[in-house]
Amino acid sequence: MYPSAEDIAGAEWRKSSMSNYNGACVEIARLRSDRIGVRDTKDNGSGPVLVFTQNEWGAFLSGAKAGEFDSV
């Protein structure tokens, strides 16, 4: 089930404490239906949101921690 626009607008978005304040950051939020949303901060909440299942998000985090994306 894809989250509604209201779910996305009402989510508690946060960005990493490691982010710079130059507007080139991403934010994440836990959405309803066990989903994780990812968006670009420079869109001020009006841009697209990538939505992942909890399993997809977990696989991404595991890969990032293991260095799978270091060459990107």
Backbone as JSON, one array per atom type, in Angstrom:
{
  "sequence": "MYPSAEDIAGAEWRKSSMSNYNGACVEIARLRSDRIGVRDTKDNGSGPVLVFTQNEWGAFLSGAKAGEFDSV",
  "N": [[0.84, -1.19, 0.0], [0.67, 2.11, -0.95], [1.66, 5.13, 0.63], [-0.54, 7.86, 1.47], [-0.92, 11.27, 0.22], [-1.41, 12.89, 2.41], [-0.31, 11.4, 4.48], [2.39, 11.58, 3.81], [2.81, 14.37, 3.9], [2.29, 14.83, 6.6], [4.29, 13.5, 7.91], [7.13, 13.0, 10.09], [9.86, 14.4, 9.17], [13.38, 14.0, 8.83], [16.87, 14.82, 8.75], [20.24, 13.71, 8.31], [22.58, 14.2, 10.94], [25.03, 14.59, 9.98], [24.78, 16.03, 7.71], [25.37, 18.77, 5.47], [24.66, 22.29, 5.49], [23.98, 23.31, 3.0], [21.86, 22.85, 1.39], [21.97, 20.56, -0.12], [20.94, 17.93, 0.63], [19.36, 14.93, 1.88], [16.22, 13.87, 3.23], [14.65, 11.68, 5.56], [11.78, 9.73, 6.47], [9.61, 7.88, 8.6], [6.88, 6.29, 7.35], [3.33, 5.57, 7.17], [1.98, 2.22, 6.93], [4.27, 0.72, 7.17], [6.42, 1.86, 5.71], [9.23, 3.64, 4.32], [10.1, 6.94, 3.64], [11.93, 8.97, 1.36], [13.34, 12.05, 0.56], [14.38, 15.04, -1.23], [15.91, 17.76, 0.3], [16.09, 20.35, -0.78], [13.8, 20.8, -2.2], [11.93, 21.7, -0.49], [9.83, 20.2, 0.65], [8.01, 19.9, -1.41], [8.67, 18.35, -3.53], [9.25, 15.18, -5.27], [8.81, 11.99, -3.6], [10.63, 9.22, -2.71], [9.63, 5.97, -2.03], [10.06, 3.28, 0.13], [9.86, -0.16, 1.14], [10.09, -1.55, 4.45], [11.85, -3.72, 4.4], [13.27, -3.27, 1.98], [14.54, -0.83, 2.6], [16.1, -1.64, 4.76], [17.83, -3.42, 3.44], [19.19, -1.64, 1.77], [20.5, 0.0, 3.69], [22.14, -1.93, 4.92], [23.79, -2.6, 2.75], [25.04, -0.11, 2.31], [26.45, 0.21, 4.71], [28.21, -1.89, 4.43], [29.83, -1.01, 2.45], [29.11, -1.23, -0.22], [28.39, 0.81, -1.97], [30.45, 2.54, -2.21], [31.94, 3.22, -4.46], [30.34, 4.78, -5.97]],
  "CA": [[0.0, 0.0, 0.0], [1.43, 3.35, -1.06], [1.14, 6.15, 1.56], [-1.29, 8.97, 0.87], [-0.27, 12.59, 0.27], [-1.54, 13.38, 3.78], [0.69, 10.68, 5.27], [3.71, 12.14, 3.47], [2.86, 15.74, 4.4], [2.26, 14.82, 8.05], [5.39, 12.69, 8.46], [8.2, 13.7, 10.79], [11.04, 14.29, 8.31], [14.65, 14.35, 9.47], [18.07, 14.61, 7.94], [21.39, 13.28, 9.07], [23.36, 15.22, 11.63], [26.25, 14.74, 9.19], [24.45, 16.81, 6.52], [25.78, 20.17, 5.39], [23.52, 23.2, 5.39], [24.03, 23.95, 1.69], [20.67, 22.47, 0.64], [22.2, 19.33, -0.88], [20.73, 16.87, 1.6], [18.13, 14.17, 1.79], [15.51, 13.65, 4.48], [13.91, 10.43, 5.61], [10.67, 9.68, 7.43], [8.86, 6.64, 8.7], [5.52, 6.53, 6.89], [2.38, 4.5, 7.49], [2.07, 0.97, 6.16], [5.63, 0.19, 7.26], [7.19, 2.38, 4.6], [10.21, 4.7, 4.58], [10.12, 7.93, 2.58], [13.19, 9.7, 1.17], [13.12, 13.2, -0.32], [15.44, 16.04, -1.36], [15.57, 18.92, 1.13], [16.0, 21.62, -1.5], [12.46, 20.96, -2.75], [11.09, 22.25, 0.59], [8.64, 19.38, 0.89], [7.07, 19.88, -2.54], [9.18, 17.49, -4.59], [8.88, 13.76, -5.22], [9.25, 11.19, -2.46], [10.88, 7.81, -2.98], [9.04, 5.19, -0.93], [10.63, 1.94, 0.23], [9.37, -1.01, 2.22], [11.07, -1.69, 5.52], [12.87, -4.67, 3.93], [14.11, -2.6, 0.99], [15.35, 0.15, 3.31], [17.09, -2.4, 5.52], [18.83, -3.94, 2.5], [20.01, -0.5, 1.37], [21.38, 0.38, 4.8], [23.16, -2.98, 5.07], [24.74, -2.43, 1.65], [25.82, 1.11, 2.55], [27.38, -0.07, 5.8], [29.2, -2.85, 3.94], [30.67, -0.35, 1.45], [28.71, -1.58, -1.58], [28.15, 1.99, -2.79], [31.59, 3.45, -2.06], [32.47, 3.65, -5.76], [29.32, 5.58, -6.67]],
  "C": [[0.88, 1.25, 0.0], [0.84, 4.38, -0.1], [0.44, 7.27, 0.82], [-0.48, 10.26, 0.96], [-0.33, 13.16, 1.68], [-0.53, 12.7, 4.7], [2.08, 11.28, 5.05], [3.85, 13.54, 4.04], [2.94, 15.78, 5.93], [3.39, 14.06, 8.71], [6.4, 13.58, 9.17], [9.5, 13.46, 10.03], [12.28, 14.7, 9.09], [15.79, 14.11, 8.51], [19.23, 14.28, 8.86], [22.07, 14.45, 9.76], [24.68, 15.47, 10.92], [26.02, 15.6, 7.94], [25.02, 18.22, 6.62], [24.53, 21.02, 5.28], [23.54, 23.97, 4.08], [22.84, 23.58, 0.82], [20.81, 21.19, -0.15], [22.1, 18.12, 0.05], [19.48, 16.07, 1.26], [17.54, 14.05, 3.18], [14.83, 12.3, 4.4], [12.79, 10.55, 6.64], [10.07, 8.29, 7.43], [7.4, 6.98, 8.35], [4.62, 5.39, 7.34], [2.6, 3.3, 6.59], [3.49, 0.44, 6.11], [6.51, 0.6, 6.09], [8.16, 3.44, 5.09], [10.2, 5.64, 3.39], [11.47, 8.64, 2.55], [12.91, 10.85, 0.2], [14.3, 14.15, -0.26], [15.04, 17.28, -0.57], [15.39, 20.2, 0.34], [14.64, 21.84, -2.16], [11.46, 21.48, -1.72], [9.77, 21.5, 0.76], [7.68, 19.29, -0.27], [7.51, 18.95, -3.67], [8.74, 16.04, -4.42], [9.46, 13.08, -3.98], [9.45, 9.76, -2.95], [10.37, 7.03, -1.77], [9.57, 3.77, -1.0], [9.91, 1.15, 1.31], [10.46, -1.07, 3.29], [12.19, -2.63, 5.1], [13.81, -4.04, 2.91], [15.06, -1.6, 1.66], [16.46, -0.55, 4.1], [18.2, -2.94, 4.63], [19.75, -2.81, 2.03], [20.99, -0.11, 2.47], [22.48, -0.65, 5.02], [24.22, -2.85, 3.99], [25.63, -1.21, 1.85], [26.85, 0.88, 3.64], [28.5, -1.01, 5.37], [30.1, -2.25, 2.85], [30.3, -0.65, 0.01], [28.58, -0.38, -2.51], [29.33, 2.96, -2.75], [32.14, 3.96, -3.38], [31.5, 4.54, -6.53], [29.57, 7.05, -6.42]]
}
